[in-house]
Every structure is written in structure tokens, then in C-alpha cells.
């Protein structure tokens, strides 16, 4: 017997073929598990945002952050600034599926924002922020990024016509808070809830109405939202049209995109979705 005998070429090829077969079977399953895990992490971050909003509004007479309009200094009061003291990890601004600051377009893109001339303000909590700037291709001061966005109707607008706009929530102690979106998967750092209309023609279309910015498929047909009652849950993309975006939004108004806006006619509702957004065909109606 030749004790040095190794594997034959055929034996090696068979082993490699078996491994390749197992990989092809396991990879899709593993990728699905990975996607589900990222959706859970996303939801857990938004739950933590619920705690942040609860702490902040609890100390501010139930009001969300103030945002002066018609006043450039008001921009330093946007949510990433205002709540900075209550979240230490910049990752809190990101959905785990959209964390690459070099990717700025599409459903998995990130927004970026410069503190710019507001940075020297002594009370600007973002002054110490150093993040990746895609335009200069470098990490620089006073620059921040993220992939969550806020419903602007919860902001406590001060000054201008919006200060008394009946569409704004401003406070947390409202009826039906569990259907009022606050912070969510978004292509920009906010969306305007009065800009709700036709669905996007493809996943990640960045155009108006601003509803397109939040109607993005990051979690296998779902998106994650932190609501006004500080809960966080997954929401079907078509369900976005059934939420209470601002005080005046009526999900059942004619010309809408919910089953009730079609007087309960599911087939007509589905047909309208099919014509406007065929990529969402398999998602259930609400
Ligand atoms: Zn997410």
C-alpha cells in the first residue's frame, strides 16, 4: 500500500461541487436572515428615538423642538441638532441598511448636511461633529449625515404663517398618536406632510411629492417608523397613505390611495396602484 496516497482529482471536484451546492442553497436564506436582522436593528434605533423624544418633550411642556422659519439660524434647531445631547452615537441617525455616506441617492442612500456658517454659534451642539463629506471626499468638521427623516408637522414652528397652521401637531399629547409618524426611514432629513400624492414610480425616486422620500423599500416591502406615542413598528409601504401625517390629512379623501378612498373597492384601489407604481404590485393595500 502506498501510504502517501492523497485525494484523486475526481474526489476533490465532487467535494467542491457539494460545497458549491450547499452554498447556493444557504446563501439566499442567510441573506434573508441578514435583512431581517437589519430591520430589527432599525426598529430598535427608532424605539430609542421614542425614548429621546419622550425625554425631550417631557421637559418642554409636551412640545417638540422649535424651528423658526424665515430665519436661517432656525436650521440649527433641526432635529439632529436639538436632540444631540440626548443621543451620543451618530449611528442613531442611520437605518442599518443605509449607512454609507458615499451613497447619496436611492432607497439606501444617505442625506448629508453642513452646519456651515451656523457652526460657530456657541450653542450649536453639532459643532464637534466630524463626518464624511461626499462633495469634498473627506471627513470634515461641521458636517453630518443620516438616513432617517422627520415629519415636519410635529415641529413647533415659531414665526410666520406656519406658527398658527392648523395642520401642525407640535405637541405629543394628541389623540391617535400611534398613527402619527414622527421619525422614519427617509431619503432626506425631513419630509413635508402636506406634500402627499401619487406614489413613486420606482424604489428610491427622489422627487415631489415629498411622500416619495419616505416611500422606500429598505426592509422587504416595509419601512420602520417611530410614532407620536413613542412606539416604533414596521409599516407596509402602501400603509403610508393610511397614516395621519398631519392634522388635516384625510386618508379616505377621494383621489387618495387607500381602500376607503375608493369606497371599499379593493380592485379599483389595486388598479390605481398598478398604474402608478407597478414595482409595488405585490404589496398589500390598506
Ligand atoms: Zn430602516
Boltz pocket constraint, residues with backbone or C-beta under 6 A from the ligand:
constraints:
  - pocket:
      binder: B
      contacts: [[A, 38], [A, 39], [A, 42], [A, 43], [A, 95], [A, 96], [A, 97], [A, 185], [A, 218], [A, 219], [A, 224]]
      max_distance: 6.0
